[in-house]
Structure formats: C-alpha cells, structure tokens
C-alpha cells in the first residue's frame, strides 16, 4: 500500500458491497487511469512500430536472422515445432537445440497466410512488447499503486533497451511478456483473486520460460509469495502453488532436455547458449570481474544511458513508504525479489549475457519499476503527491531529458544498418543462384548468417561454425581456410560470396587477411561480381 490517498480509497472499495454510489465513484476513478494506460500503450506502439519494416541488419542481426531462418524452415520444410532448424550449416537437416519457438512459429504462420516479409517477426515481437507494458502496469499497480504503475509502464515504453529488444526478431519479447503476465496473474490470485487465475498464471509463466530460460528468474516472485503463505500457515493455497510450480518445472525441464538431445544429435551439434559459470569456471568469471565492465559499457552506450540509470538508482534506493498491511508489504517487495533473482541468473551466465545483450531483457521489469519510482520522486520533490504546476514542469523536463539523452540517440545507434552489405550480398547470391544451389557467405561481421538468410538458399557461413567451433574469427593462415573451402565444395557448395568490409572479431578484413584464398578462387572458380562492396564466385565442382 502506498501513501497515495486515491489508491487507498480504491483498495477499500474492492471489499465493500456493490452500490450505485460506489459504482459511480469507481467509474470516476477508473476512467482516467484507463485513459492514461491507453495513452502509454499508444506511446509504446509508436516507439516499437516505428521503422518496423527495417531489414534484419541492425546490431542484433546475427541472432535475428537465425530466428528468421527457423521461421522459414517451419513454413517451407516442417511444421513440427520441436525441430527448429537453421539454414547456415549446409543442406541439412540442421536441427539445433533452441528455445521453444513461439515467435518464429507465429511468424511462419503469417508467412503461410500473407507471404514472406522479413519484418513479420519484428511485428510479432512488438505485439509481445505491448503485452509486457500492460502486464507491467497491472503488476506495479498491485505492488505500489496506480500512480507508480503509470510511471513504470511509461518508463518501459521509452526505455531504449526495451524498445530495441521488443522490435527485434528475437524470442526475448515473448519470454518477458509471458512471464510478466504470469507473475501478475499469480500476484492477483495471491492477493485474493479468483482461483481460475492460478492455472492461467502457470500456463503463461511456463510458456515464457520455454521461450527463453532467463525467464525462470521471475519464478522467484511466485516462490516468494508462496513462502509468505507458508509463514501465515495457509497450507492449502501454498500446496496448490507448489504442485503447479512442480508441474511447470517438469514441463520446462522435459523440453530443454529434448533441446539438448536434439542439438547433440545433428550436425553441427549446436545447442544455443554458452559461457556459463560451470563451463568457464568460477575463477575465469572472477578474474574478469564477472564482466561488469561490459555491463557498464552496454548500459551507458547502448541500453539505458545516464538519465535512465540515474532514475533506476534513485527508485531502487528510495522505495515507497512501508505500510501496516502485511499483504501489501509483501507485494511491495516484488521488484526487489525479481531483481535479486535476475542477478543470480546473471552471475551464473555473465559471459553469455554480456556477449548476447538481449538476455538482459529479464531485468527490464524491475528496472522499469525503479525508473518509474525514481521519476515520481524527482517530479514530486518537496511538492507531495499533488499535481501542481511544478510537478508537471518537472515531469516534462524528466521526459525530455530521457528522450533527448537516452531514447533517441541510443535507438539510432542500435538500429544503424551495420549489416546492410550482408543483405546486399544475400540478394546478389539470390539473383545468381540456380534452384538447389548452396551458398557460402561472409557478412560484414564474420559468423553473421544475414547473407545466407537473404540469399533465400541454404549454405554455410565462413568459416563454417557450429558446436564448439569458433566461427566469428578467421583461421590463422590461407592454407587452413582453403582446406575449409575445399571441404564445403565437396559437400556441394556452389557460390562463394563476401562483403568487402567483412571482418572477424579481431578486426581482420577477409580480403586482406585471406588474400591467398581470393587468389585461389580466381584460379579455381568463376568470378561473377567484383564491385566496391561485394565479391562473388561460382565454385567449380571438384
């Protein structure tokens, strides 16, 4: 319970008998709050659907095009959702151990109905982002009241990281939307809601974790509320929750056991995700300070910027005033429980999360709640909670600062089309390919399958990767690279293409580092394209 008098009155009204007078008062209270929520959702729509047709060439293109390939293969090869397949490891089958493919499967259904458009995946993700905005709003209202709910939902709607991830062809938007919805439904059930909310919450939360394992962190909130019931000796509802939780974990465990088996059973023997503390060892993480330098750089220059970081810090440090109601006190701790659990996930998977920053998405619900709290504190400083001209002016200033110094510049940075030459290469390969041709392609970032994706063919990234093979770094010498190319030719590779700005993670340009490979192709292949940006050969059969 907060010190907001309007919220307290609304909570009291929940437990009073229905009457015409109270109904009228409730409507007068709910209508403006509903209008505000709709306004926030509209703002979220504007930021997530702006430039929604951008090709998959932004900062996340590597992961986006892999997800997009799985959608292609569902529609073109098999609708079995338990066999996700990429197209960058040869003719296939190229099944991989992946998350439960909700976003890619829904996108495949849209392809089937309306034809192929590369931005359909972004659109599906953006709709899940709107579910997160709504669920976050209602969860915050339960924890801290309607005013904080408006501020938190608006913070999420404008947060650069949330906008970027929610408008990218990734599984993470579905994960956060479904686990947030599940946690809100469960919190509502815990606070005295209808018993039907528990199975709905269980299904939603389970699907969210199946969409992406970091969603499991949000389950700490459910466990925490169950413990609160146990402390109150409410054995019956706690038992129901425990059984629901065990069923959820059994389903999640069964699916990911299958995913690991699938990834280990088919070439290139790839299971998504690496860099966990049990793989690298505690001391490796410790020597690298748990990669917090990378967290800081990502936070400042990509995901949040200083304005949002200040709001988060203020909101975290100064939570709403505790109340006498034990139930409301328990609910008010939810953001802290969620954040603590997300930190545990981070500490266990720091290398993976910092290498693939969309995994930070699980943090964005508590971050948005703290941002909203911080913004309210600064806006109402020395003014109480009254909506005075000073409060309005401060709120406008906070919004302008966050937009100008965080949202606009950081979104522009993350959405920059850095892989555009990879798309152009893919389209050139599509133009040159004959039916059934297999391609070998090097995008501007070595290992990025964007060129294979836009070729609309199957083939390989170069150097070929998967499993434990490092495919974002060129091999040391030309002889090894030529041997790799010969192996791909023996497997049926027909076209070889590279963007002339293609470089590996050590910033070595392919055309310079492997000029011997190009000389070899000049002798053994047929040069089809040699432009300022692209180089394409037809590979002669052995």
C-alpha atoms as one frame of an Amber mdcrd trajectory, in Angstrom:
protein
   0.000   0.000   0.000   1.353   3.444  -0.862   0.736   6.835   0.628  -1.432
   7.682  -2.383  -4.883   8.513  -0.923  -6.672   7.785  -4.184  -5.163   4.302
  -4.344  -6.058   3.566  -0.714  -9.670   4.516  -1.370  -9.720   2.275  -4.435
  -8.396  -0.668  -2.447 -11.011  -0.173   0.245 -13.762  -0.099  -2.366 -12.741
  -3.582  -3.565 -14.099  -5.058  -0.330 -17.297  -3.010   0.020 -20.745  -4.218
  -1.116 -21.765  -3.035  -4.538 -23.915   0.028  -4.683 -24.801   2.614  -7.239
 -22.868   5.316  -5.405 -19.728   3.237  -5.136 -20.050   2.119  -8.775 -20.210
   5.759  -9.848 -17.188   6.632  -7.720 -15.251   3.638  -9.048 -16.022   4.627
 -12.614 -14.859   8.190 -11.976 -11.602   6.730 -10.601 -11.042   4.045 -13.228
 -11.819   6.046 -16.365  -8.851   8.481 -16.124  -6.486   5.653 -15.117  -7.665
   3.567 -18.060  -7.170   6.544 -20.363  -3.641   7.024 -19.068  -2.830   3.347
 -19.605  -4.187   3.516 -23.150  -2.058   6.600 -23.753   1.055   4.774 -22.531
   0.238   1.813 -24.764  -0.070   4.207 -27.694   3.372   5.644 -26.908   4.759
   2.098 -26.751   3.174   1.362 -30.140   4.773   4.450 -31.689   8.268   3.553
 -30.496   8.046  -0.172 -31.241   6.358   0.030 -34.623   8.412   2.941 -35.930
  10.554   1.650 -38.809   9.144  -1.836 -38.208   9.974  -2.807 -41.813  13.719
  -2.296 -41.278  15.566  -5.331 -42.701  17.355  -7.573 -40.213  20.594  -5.611
 -40.493  20.819  -3.820 -37.141  23.021  -4.544 -34.130  21.158  -7.810 -33.423
  21.157  -9.116 -36.998  23.143 -12.258 -36.140  20.539 -13.604 -33.704  17.585
 -12.186 -35.633  18.448 -13.920 -38.893  18.945 -17.263 -37.138  15.460 -16.872
 -35.625  14.100 -15.844 -39.018  15.614 -18.941 -40.645  13.751 -21.133 -38.181
  10.507 -19.426 -39.208  11.375 -20.067 -42.874  12.064 -23.725 -42.230   8.834
 -24.239 -40.276   6.891 -22.916 -43.222   8.948 -24.488 -46.019  10.159 -27.816
 -44.597   8.299 -28.968 -41.467   5.687 -27.552 -39.116   6.970 -29.662 -36.216
   7.750 -27.010 -33.574  10.020 -29.432 -31.709  12.527 -29.471 -34.583  13.785
 -25.883 -35.031  16.178 -25.686 -37.963  18.574 -23.041 -39.286  19.921 -22.750
 -42.834  23.545 -21.747 -42.271  25.123 -25.176 -41.719  24.685 -26.771 -45.149
  21.901 -28.682 -46.866  20.603 -30.101 -43.585  18.855 -31.251 -41.668  20.308
 -28.557 -39.410  18.281 -29.027 -36.248  19.596 -27.176 -33.219  18.937 -27.142
 -29.504  16.895 -23.972 -29.140  14.192 -22.383 -27.030  10.547 -23.230 -27.663
   9.926 -21.309 -30.869   6.881 -19.162 -30.160   7.893 -16.006 -32.076   9.331
 -17.849 -35.079   6.361 -20.236 -35.270   3.807 -17.414 -35.196   5.840 -15.651
 -37.875   5.808 -18.806 -40.014   2.006 -18.841 -39.759   1.940 -15.258 -41.042
   4.223 -16.281 -43.933   1.768 -19.036 -44.784  -1.168 -16.633 -44.764   0.336
 -13.473 -46.280   3.605 -14.443 -47.940   7.184 -13.865 -46.854   8.131 -10.492
 -45.368  11.262 -10.220 -43.263   9.642  -7.727 -40.864   6.791 -10.005 -39.743
   8.991 -11.289 -36.930   9.586  -7.750 -35.692   5.841  -7.158 -35.693   5.133
 -10.281 -33.612   7.834  -9.252 -31.136   6.383  -5.742 -30.885   2.942  -7.115
 -30.020   4.503  -9.143 -27.223   6.167  -5.920 -26.076   2.743  -4.327 -25.691
   1.644  -7.276 -23.541   4.639  -6.563 -21.324   3.665  -2.894 -20.988   0.144
  -3.839 -19.919   1.201  -6.625 -17.537   3.947  -4.480 -16.004   1.406  -1.712
 -15.407  -1.022  -4.008 -13.639   1.718  -5.722 -11.607   3.096  -2.361 -10.465
  -0.407  -1.223  -9.533  -0.690  -4.246  -7.242   2.719  -3.576  -5.703   2.928
   0.202  -5.445  -0.327   1.719  -6.690  -1.765   3.183  -9.876   0.419   6.298
  -9.959   3.573   4.215  -9.832   2.028   1.868 -12.419   1.669   4.746 -14.885
   5.248   5.875 -14.289   6.724   2.358 -14.565   4.824   1.478 -17.740   5.848
   4.786 -19.329   9.475   4.175 -18.351   9.341   0.766 -20.013   7.639   2.231
 -23.094  10.508   4.740 -23.510  13.481   2.650 -22.335  15.911   2.223 -25.273
  16.798  -1.378 -24.404  13.147  -2.405 -24.145  12.274  -0.664 -27.421  15.184
  -2.285 -29.235  14.535  -5.819 -27.989  10.744  -5.552 -28.349  11.144  -4.570
 -32.009  13.702  -7.237 -32.906  13.047 -10.692 -34.363  14.044 -12.441 -31.119
  12.430 -14.840 -28.640  13.077 -12.500 -25.705   9.968 -10.279 -26.136   7.713
 -13.335 -25.849   9.655 -14.507 -22.793   9.274 -11.256 -20.882   5.647 -10.729
 -21.920   4.543 -14.197 -20.853   6.449 -14.389 -17.561   5.310 -10.869 -16.594
   1.729 -11.764 -17.430   2.090 -14.973 -15.417   3.568 -13.206 -12.389   0.854
 -10.535 -12.459  -1.919 -13.131 -12.685  -0.376 -15.075  -9.822   0.081 -11.946
  -7.667  -3.550 -11.080  -8.336  -4.576 -14.595  -7.302  -2.384 -14.358  -4.168
  -3.990 -11.035  -3.238  -7.444 -12.640  -3.213  -8.354 -13.113  -6.865 -10.358
 -15.885  -8.483  -8.933 -19.408  -8.245  -9.008 -19.716 -12.051  -6.089 -17.285
 -12.183  -3.634 -19.916 -10.911  -3.776 -22.253 -13.957  -3.696 -19.257 -16.282
  -0.661 -17.906 -14.460   1.025 -21.328 -14.603   0.472 -21.708 -18.351   1.638
 -18.162 -19.116   4.736 -18.376 -16.927   5.677 -21.820 -18.276   5.413 -20.665
 -21.888   7.529 -17.638 -21.022  10.349 -19.740 -19.587  10.107 -22.155 -22.512
  10.544 -19.118 -24.781  13.842 -18.267 -23.060  15.372 -19.820 -19.905  16.264
 -16.494 -18.173  12.516 -16.072 -17.622  12.919 -18.589 -14.814  14.209 -15.714
 -12.661  10.683 -14.282 -12.475   9.592 -17.522 -10.825  11.355 -16.281  -7.682
   8.417 -13.903  -7.199   5.960 -16.810  -7.227   8.159 -18.806  -4.840   8.457
 -15.779  -2.542   4.689 -15.279  -2.349   4.207 -18.987  -1.730   6.650 -18.760
   1.204   4.635 -15.822   2.538   1.600 -18.115   2.588   3.573 -20.818   4.354
   4.652 -18.328   7.029   0.998 -17.465   7.507   0.244 -21.217   7.726  -2.031
 -21.092   4.693  -1.188 -24.650   3.748  -3.920 -25.326   1.204  -3.226 -22.479
  -1.291   0.529 -22.911  -0.807   0.197 -26.612  -1.694  -1.736 -25.724  -4.859
   1.006 -23.323  -5.881   3.716 -25.861  -5.112   2.050 -28.504  -7.257   1.528
 -26.030 -10.100   5.159 -24.974  -9.846   6.426 -28.558  -9.918   4.296 -29.302
 -12.975   5.658 -26.176 -14.670   9.254 -27.102 -13.871   8.709 -30.660 -15.110
   7.439 -29.403 -18.483  10.262 -26.862 -18.761  12.864 -29.456 -17.800  11.486
 -32.004 -20.266  11.542 -29.558 -23.165  15.093 -28.336 -22.569  16.298 -31.908
 -22.072  14.868 -32.603 -25.521  16.520 -29.459 -26.926  19.923 -30.538 -25.612
  19.433 -34.027 -27.046  18.387 -32.582 -30.425  21.376 -30.239 -30.534  23.762
 -33.089 -29.744  22.251 -35.442 -32.322  22.504 -33.489 -35.590  25.400 -31.649
 -37.263  26.755 -29.135 -36.437  25.859 -30.339 -32.919  24.910 -26.893 -31.690
  22.939 -26.040 -28.550  22.191 -22.324 -28.197  23.851 -20.629 -25.251  27.341
 -20.862 -23.795  29.577 -19.003 -21.395  28.056 -20.244 -18.151  29.993 -20.339
 -14.911  30.036 -24.155 -14.893  31.590 -24.135 -18.396  34.231 -21.474 -17.861
  34.830 -21.954 -14.150  34.331 -19.587 -11.232  37.875 -18.227 -11.357  37.540
 -17.234 -15.000  34.483 -15.189 -14.089  36.234 -13.813 -11.018  39.360 -12.763
 -12.955  37.107 -10.927 -15.410  35.198  -9.233 -12.547  32.082 -11.077 -13.720
  32.221  -8.949 -16.888  30.811  -5.897 -15.113  32.859  -3.588 -17.337  30.896
  -4.923 -20.305  27.654  -4.404 -18.352  28.607  -0.777 -17.717  29.541  -0.091
 -21.345  26.355  -1.723 -22.653  24.257   0.204 -20.135  25.772   3.604 -20.923
  26.277   3.434 -24.679  23.512   1.102 -25.815  20.713   0.194 -23.486  19.881
   2.951 -20.987  22.128   5.996 -20.957  22.816   8.087 -17.896  19.276   9.553
 -17.476  17.592   6.148 -17.140  20.427   4.851 -14.973  20.005   7.779 -12.555
  16.251   7.173 -12.355  16.830   3.478 -11.666  19.325   4.248  -8.900  17.021
   6.784  -7.222  13.999   4.477  -7.404  15.963   1.490  -6.114  17.446   3.439
  -3.204  14.169   5.040  -2.105  11.267   2.555  -2.306   7.706   3.575  -1.412
   6.988   4.054   2.276   6.166   0.734   4.012   2.598   0.218   5.189   0.981
  -1.571   8.121  -0.883  -4.008   5.897   1.302  -7.186   5.778  -0.208  -8.316
   2.477   0.607  -5.026   0.800   4.078  -5.050   2.364   4.721  -8.450   0.809
   3.541  -7.273  -2.608   5.680  -4.127  -2.446   8.842  -6.269  -2.256   8.204
  -7.947  -5.639  10.520  -5.692  -7.692  13.400  -6.397  -5.322  12.777 -10.146
  -5.359  12.662 -10.139  -9.171  15.855  -8.090  -9.414  17.706 -10.317  -6.935
  16.740 -13.450  -8.879  17.778 -11.845 -12.177  21.154 -11.032 -10.612  21.602
 -14.704  -9.672  20.912 -15.640 -13.305  23.421 -13.013 -14.417  26.156 -14.258
 -12.090  25.670 -17.794 -13.417  25.656 -16.757 -17.096  27.594 -13.486 -17.167
  29.680 -14.304 -20.224  26.668 -15.458 -22.244  24.544 -12.464 -21.226  27.204
  -9.850 -21.931  28.022 -11.467 -25.292  24.328 -11.543 -26.281  22.847  -8.484
 -24.578  19.218  -9.185 -25.459  19.439 -11.578 -22.493  19.323  -8.505 -20.227
  15.597  -8.317 -21.012  14.669 -10.222 -17.849  15.921  -7.205 -15.853  13.629
  -4.730 -17.545  10.506  -5.253 -15.451  12.168  -4.304 -12.121  14.293  -1.688
 -13.898  11.155  -0.019 -15.285   9.501  -0.114 -11.853  12.531   1.546 -10.262
  12.704   4.066 -13.117   9.065   4.972 -12.593   9.607   5.293  -8.848  12.670
   7.481  -9.385  10.855   9.725 -11.843   7.949  10.187  -9.405  10.310  11.058
  -6.566  12.125  13.688  -8.625   8.910  15.082 -10.119   7.145  15.443  -6.752
  10.218  16.591  -4.812   9.083  18.890  -1.971   5.611  19.027  -3.547   3.918
  15.965  -2.020   1.816  13.987  -4.462  -0.405  16.854  -5.614  -0.492  17.520
  -9.340   0.847  21.071  -9.153   2.358  23.149 -11.997   5.823  22.483 -10.522
   5.235  18.714 -10.640   4.006  18.897 -14.237   7.004  21.023 -15.261   9.473
  18.662 -13.592   7.780  15.660 -15.224   8.091  17.270 -18.652  11.772  18.050
 -18.005  12.459  14.442 -16.941  10.716  13.111 -20.059  12.631  15.491 -22.348
  15.994  14.626 -20.780  15.403  10.868 -21.082  14.227  11.169 -24.666  16.984
  13.516 -25.838  19.918  11.954 -23.981  18.838   8.313 -23.918  15.961   7.069
 -26.077  16.546   8.836 -29.388  20.354   8.612 -29.665  20.665   5.065 -28.318
  17.897   3.663 -30.502  19.523   5.346 -33.501  22.834   3.688 -32.589  21.349
   0.223 -32.117  19.172   0.410 -35.244  22.026   1.540 -37.505  22.087  -0.812
 -40.547  25.575  -2.147 -39.871  24.926  -5.424 -41.712  23.442  -3.856 -44.858
  26.241  -5.141 -47.064  25.392  -8.625 -45.801  21.825  -8.169 -47.000  23.035
  -6.856 -50.367  25.356  -9.847 -50.680  22.491 -12.204 -49.897  20.258 -10.567
 -52.501  23.068 -10.801 -55.074  23.502 -14.502 -54.288  19.729 -14.975 -54.626
  19.886 -13.367 -58.077  22.763 -15.605 -59.195  21.709 -18.889 -57.565  20.111
 -21.701 -59.511  17.447 -23.889 -57.892  19.069 -26.071 -55.255  22.358 -24.143
 -55.149  24.194 -23.970 -51.840  25.976 -20.766 -50.873  28.973 -19.835 -48.747
  28.802 -16.269 -47.458  30.750 -13.871 -45.270  28.759 -10.928 -43.920  30.358
  -7.716 -42.609  30.645  -9.474 -39.237  32.160 -12.917 -39.636  29.722 -15.588
 -38.487  26.604 -13.482 -39.057  24.222 -15.567 -41.226  22.448 -12.492 -42.627
  23.802 -13.047 -46.163  22.713 -16.708 -46.171  19.273 -15.640 -44.941  18.737
 -13.041 -47.670  20.058 -15.423 -50.342  16.844 -17.444 -49.673  19.023 -20.528
 -50.066  20.794 -22.898 -47.721  24.510 -22.909 -47.192  27.270 -22.005 -44.772
  28.755 -19.032 -43.037  32.527 -18.869 -43.451  34.494 -20.009 -41.632  31.918
 -22.799 -41.078  30.703 -22.963 -37.495  28.535 -24.725 -35.005  29.106 -26.814
 -31.917  32.396 -25.865 -30.288  33.834 -24.376 -33.484  34.760 -20.681 -33.408
  33.141 -19.100 -36.449  33.455 -15.400 -35.642  37.244 -15.490 -36.125  39.163
 -16.227 -39.312  41.710 -19.019 -39.182  45.372 -18.115 -38.935  46.546 -18.975
 -42.464  45.330 -19.278 -46.033  46.111 -22.989 -46.285  43.651 -23.842 -43.496
  40.991 -21.550 -44.972  41.421 -23.125 -48.427  41.082 -26.575 -46.858  37.827
 -25.448 -45.211  36.570 -24.129 -48.543  37.510 -27.366 -50.292  35.566 -29.356
 -47.714  32.477 -27.196 -48.362  32.941 -27.621 -52.111  32.988 -31.384 -51.608
  29.696 -31.066 -49.705  28.095 -29.266 -52.645  28.813 -25.533 -52.226  28.037
 -23.692 -55.490  28.535 -19.984 -54.775  31.019 -18.114 -52.605  30.433 -14.501
 -51.662  31.913 -11.980 -49.281  31.234  -8.391 -48.361  34.444  -6.465 -48.911
  34.120  -4.943 -45.452  33.770  -8.411 -43.875  35.893  -8.633 -40.720  36.234
 -11.002 -37.804  36.096 -10.160 -34.109  39.804  -9.296 -34.230  39.006  -6.657
 -36.894  40.871  -8.504 -39.641  39.388  -7.856 -43.087  38.807 -11.049 -45.055
  40.032  -9.566 -48.348  43.322  -8.609 -46.680  43.851 -11.425 -44.188  42.885
 -14.128 -46.698  44.082 -12.634 -49.984  45.539 -16.074 -50.729  42.019 -17.542
 -50.619  40.888 -14.946 -53.161  43.852 -15.833 -55.416  42.840 -19.479 -55.097
  39.242 -18.661 -56.084  40.485 -16.639 -59.057  42.258 -19.779 -60.292  39.639
 -22.406 -59.473  36.320 -20.565 -59.697  34.467 -18.103 -61.903  34.253 -14.517
 -60.716  30.684 -13.264 -61.117  30.691  -9.989 -59.149  33.537  -7.660 -58.170
  32.048  -4.344 -57.049  33.007  -1.762 -54.463  31.125  -3.714 -51.801  30.844
  -7.360 -52.921  32.859 -10.229 -54.308  31.079 -13.344 -55.638  32.427 -16.506
 -57.294  30.838 -19.595 -58.750  32.698 -22.556 -57.318  33.916 -25.116 -59.840
  32.969 -28.700 -58.955  35.900 -30.949 -57.915
